[in-house]
Amino acid sequence: MNAAHPEVVTAQRVNPGESLREARESKGWAIDEVAAQLNLTPLRLSQIEAGAFDKLPGNTFARGYVRAYAKLLGMDQSRLVLEFDQFTGSDAVGSDVHSLGHIEEPVRYSQRILRFVSFALLVVLAGVGFYWWQEQAERQTDESPVTSIEQVEVDGADGTTQIHPLDEPEDQAVLAAQGATELSLPSATAEAAAEPEVDSSAEQAEQTEQAEVAEVAAVAAVEPPGATDVTATAAVSPAPAESLAVAAGEGRLSVSFIADCWTQVTDASGKVLFSALKRKGESLQLLGKAPLELRLGFARGAQVSYNGQAIDLVPFTTGETARIKLGGQ
């Protein structure tokens, strides 16, 4: 009695895949054709027919495969599903697996999702890269204007050079340079007076040069408004500049100021003939070894002539400053 019971149970467990295989072969359909219609691989279809349901992705999907296969062959879907439940020992109560004309395997579905997500990420990265490139291009355009002077060099009478940024107020930079010049001149004069007299020709030449620098700086100092503009040299008594004959290799510079303007004049040897702030209504006239280098802190505030000929400062102006060599080749 007990030995017969397992045989009954075994007889009841019919592989639905075997019935499906027989029905397919009776119709003369190849396994590849059926797999293509069900959107399955031939391997999956072979596993269903062999009853290897444990190799499928879960009983729910396997039951759906069986139902879809039965529908395609025109077989009783409910009977084959019941055989599947008995064969696998699964409980189909509460499960609602509908017949599908085409079955999409979970792996293929996941691959489609992965491809879509990957494509979306590529689109986002491309958009971010294009936006970053556009921002960099605009930034480079904004940061690469025509090169402008960011600082001005102020040469003192003692040969030292001070550098002032253009964002520093003009009056502050000029006063600093003027103060350095005024402090250096008495120091040079005092040192010359304190040195003992030496018959050496080198010492005499040095004293003569210091005296010339002091005298030229004193002549080029800021004149009070309305005063008559004069210029002087170490070898000539004070006289109107226009009456001075220009010697060979020299040049006569005349500047009239219609606004406050820092001004510096340097001769061909590099000697600073004048470096100070000129006020509106003042003027400056100098003789010096050509070419003369003229620097103006506010070019629109000055009217320049060289050897009696008016000079157009526009081609030599950058921003508000101007730098020009007069009398050069």
C-alpha positions in Angstrom: 0.0 0.0 0.0 2.7 2.4 1.0 4.9 1.5 -2.1 2.1 2.4 -4.5 1.6 5.9 -3.3 4.8 7.4 -4.7 3.9 5.8 -8.1 0.5 7.6 -8.1 2.2 10.9 -7.3 4.8 10.4 -10.0 2.1 9.7 -12.5 0.3 12.9 -11.8 3.4 15.0 -12.4 3.2 15.5 -16.1 5.8 17.7 -17.8 3.8 20.4 -19.7 6.9 21.0 -21.8 6.7 17.6 -23.3 3.1 18.2 -24.5 4.2 21.5 -26.0 7.1 19.9 -27.8 4.9 17.1 -29.3 2.4 19.7 -30.4 5.1 21.8 -32.1 6.6 18.8 -33.9 3.2 17.7 -35.1 2.8 21.1 -36.7 6.2 20.8 -38.3 7.5 24.0 -36.6 11.2 24.3 -35.9 12.2 25.4 -32.4 13.9 28.5 -33.8 10.7 29.7 -35.5 8.6 29.3 -32.3 11.3 31.0 -30.2 11.3 34.0 -32.6 7.4 34.3 -32.4 7.5 34.1 -28.6 10.5 36.5 -28.4 12.5 33.9 -26.6 15.9 32.4 -27.3 16.0 28.8 -28.6 17.8 27.9 -25.3 14.9 29.1 -23.2 12.4 27.2 -25.4 14.4 24.0 -25.0 14.5 24.5 -21.2 10.6 24.8 -21.2 10.2 21.7 -23.3 12.7 19.7 -21.2 10.9 20.7 -18.0 14.0 22.6 -16.7 11.8 25.3 -15.1 14.3 25.9 -12.3 16.6 27.5 -14.9 14.0 30.1 -15.8 13.7 33.4 -13.9 11.1 32.3 -11.3 7.8 30.3 -11.5 5.7 33.3 -12.4 7.7 33.9 -15.6 7.9 30.2 -16.3 4.1 29.8 -15.9 3.6 32.8 -18.3 6.0 31.2 -20.9 3.9 28.0 -20.7 0.6 29.8 -21.2 2.0 31.8 -24.1 3.4 28.7 -25.8 0.1 26.9 -25.4 -1.8 29.8 -26.9 0.5 29.9 -29.9 0.0 26.1 -30.5 -3.8 26.4 -30.0 -3.7 24.2 -26.9 -5.7 24.4 -23.6 -3.8 27.0 -21.6 -5.5 26.3 -18.3 -4.7 22.5 -18.5 -1.1 23.1 -19.3 -0.8 25.7 -16.5 -2.3 23.2 -14.0 0.2 20.6 -15.2 3.0 23.1 -14.7 1.9 23.8 -11.1 1.6 20.0 -10.4 5.0 19.4 -12.0 6.8 22.1 -10.2 4.8 21.8 -6.9 4.0 25.5 -7.0 0.8 27.1 -5.9 -1.0 29.1 -8.5 -3.7 30.3 -6.2 -3.9 34.1 -6.2 -1.6 34.4 -9.2 -2.9 36.0 -12.3 -0.7 35.2 -15.3 -2.2 36.3 -18.5 -1.4 35.0 -22.0 1.2 37.0 -23.8 1.5 37.1 -27.5 5.2 38.0 -27.1 7.3 37.5 -24.0 10.1 39.9 -23.2 12.7 38.3 -21.0 13.8 40.2 -17.9 17.3 40.3 -19.1 16.4 42.0 -22.4 14.2 44.4 -20.5 17.0 45.3 -18.2 19.3 45.7 -21.1 16.9 48.2 -22.7 16.6 50.2 -19.5 20.4 50.2 -19.2 20.8 51.4 -22.7 18.2 54.2 -22.2 19.9 55.3 -19.0 23.3 55.3 -20.6 22.0 57.3 -23.6 20.4 59.8 -21.3 23.7 60.2 -19.3 25.6 60.7 -22.5 23.2 63.4 -23.6 23.4 65.2 -20.2 27.3 65.0 -20.2 27.3 66.4 -23.8 25.1 69.3 -22.8 27.2 70.0 -19.7 30.4 69.9 -21.8 29.0 72.3 -24.4 27.8 74.7 -21.7 31.2 74.6 -20.0 33.0 75.2 -23.4 30.7 78.1 -24.2 31.3 79.7 -20.8 35.1 79.4 -21.2 35.0 80.9 -24.7 32.9 83.9 -23.4 35.3 84.3 -20.4 38.3 84.3 -22.6 36.7 86.9 -24.9 35.9 89.1 -21.9 39.4 88.7 -20.4 41.4 89.4 -23.6 40.8 93.0 -24.6 43.4 95.2 -26.2 46.4 95.2 -23.9 46.4 98.4 -21.8 49.0 99.9 -19.6 48.4 98.7 -16.0 51.1 100.8 -14.3 53.2 103.9 -14.8 56.9 104.2 -14.1 58.0 107.4 -12.4 61.7 108.2 -12.7 63.2 110.4 -10.1 66.1 113.0 -10.5 68.3 110.7 -8.4 68.0 107.9 -11.0 65.6 105.8 -9.0 62.4 104.4 -10.6 59.0 104.1 -8.8 56.1 102.0 -10.2 52.5 103.1 -9.6 49.4 101.2 -10.7 46.9 103.2 -12.8 44.2 102.4 -10.4 46.0 104.5 -7.8 44.7 108.1 -7.8 46.8 110.3 -10.1 47.4 113.0 -7.5 48.7 110.4 -5.0 51.2 108.9 -7.5 52.4 112.3 -8.6 52.8 113.7 -5.1 54.7 110.5 -4.1 57.1 111.0 -7.1 57.4 114.7 -6.5 58.1 114.2 -2.8 60.8 111.7 -3.6 62.4 114.1 -6.1 62.3 117.1 -3.7 63.8 115.0 -0.9 66.6 113.6 -3.2 67.7 117.1 -4.5 68.6 118.6 -1.1 70.4 115.4 -0.2 72.5 115.5 -3.3 73.3 119.1 -2.8 74.2 118.6 0.9 76.5 115.7 0.0 78.2 117.7 -2.7 78.7 120.6 -0.2 80.0 118.3 2.5 82.6 116.5 0.4 86.1 118.0 0.6 87.5 119.8 -2.4 89.7 117.5 -4.4 91.8 118.6 -7.3 90.9 115.4 -9.1 89.1 115.9 -12.5 86.7 113.0 -11.8 85.4 114.7 -8.6 85.0 118.0 -10.3 83.0 116.4 -13.1 80.7 114.7 -10.7 80.0 117.9 -8.8 79.3 119.8 -12.1 76.8 117.1 -13.1 75.0 117.3 -9.8 74.8 121.1 -10.0 73.3 120.8 -13.5 70.7 118.4 -12.4 69.7 120.6 -9.4 69.6 123.7 -11.6 67.4 122.0 -14.4 65.0 120.6 -11.8 64.7 124.1 -10.2 64.0 125.7 -13.5 61.3 123.1 -14.4 59.5 123.3 -11.1 55.8 124.2 -11.0 55.2 127.8 -11.8 52.4 129.9 -10.2 49.4 130.6 -12.4 49.8 133.6 -14.7 53.6 133.7 -14.3 55.7 134.2 -17.4 57.1 130.8 -18.7 60.9 130.9 -18.8 63.6 128.2 -19.2 67.3 128.2 -18.3 70.3 126.2 -19.0 73.5 125.9 -17.0 75.4 128.1 -19.4 72.8 130.7 -20.3 71.0 133.4 -18.2 67.2 133.2 -17.9 65.5 134.3 -21.1 62.2 133.5 -22.9 62.4 130.0 -24.4 61.1 131.1 -27.8 64.1 133.4 -28.2 66.6 130.6 -27.5 68.2 129.1 -30.5 68.0 125.4 -30.8 71.5 123.9 -31.0 72.3 120.9 -33.1 71.1 117.7 -31.5 68.7 119.6 -29.1 65.0 120.1 -29.1 62.6 122.7 -27.6 59.5 121.3 -25.9 56.5 123.5 -25.1 53.4 122.2 -23.2 50.3 124.2 -22.2 48.0 122.6 -19.6 44.2 122.9 -19.9 43.7 120.5 -17.0 45.8 119.0 -14.1 48.3 116.6 -15.6 51.3 114.7 -14.3 54.2 115.3 -16.6 57.7 113.8 -17.1 60.4 114.8 -19.6 63.6 112.7 -20.2 66.3 113.6 -22.6 68.3 111.3 -24.9 70.9 110.5 -22.2 68.2 109.3 -19.8 68.3 112.4 -17.6 65.0 113.4 -16.1 64.5 117.1 -17.0 61.1 117.4 -15.3 58.9 115.2 -13.3 55.9 116.8 -11.4 52.2 117.6 -11.5 51.3 120.6 -13.6 48.0 122.4 -12.8 45.4 123.8 -15.2 46.5 127.1 -16.7 50.3 126.4 -16.3 52.8 125.7 -19.0 56.2 124.1 -19.4 59.1 124.9 -21.8 62.3 123.0 -21.9 65.5 122.6 -24.0 67.1 119.2 -24.0 69.2 116.7 -25.9 67.0 115.1 -28.6 65.1 112.9 -28.7 63.0 114.0 -25.7 60.6 111.5 -24.2 57.4 113.0 -22.9 55.0 111.1 -20.6 51.6 112.5 -19.7 49.3 111.2 -17.0 46.2 112.9 -18.5 46.8 113.4 -22.2 43.6 115.4 -22.9 44.8 118.0 -20.4 47.9 119.0 -22.4 48.7 120.8 -25.7 52.2 120.0 -26.9 54.5 121.6 -29.5 58.0 120.6 -30.4 60.4 123.1 -32.1 57.3 125.3 -32.7 55.2 122.6 -34.4 52.0 121.4 -32.8 52.0 117.6 -31.9 48.8 115.4 -32.2 48.8 113.2 -29.1 45.9 111.0 -30.1 48.0 108.3 -31.9 50.2 108.0 -28.8 47.4 107.9 -26.2 46.4 104.7 -24.4 43.4 105.2 -22.0 44.1 108.6 -20.4 48.0 108.4 -20.6 50.3 109.3 -23.4 54.0 108.4 -24.1 55.8 109.9 -27.1 59.4 110.5 -28.3 60.0 113.8 -29.9 62.9 114.5 -32.3 63.7 110.9 -32.8 64.5 109.3 -36.2 
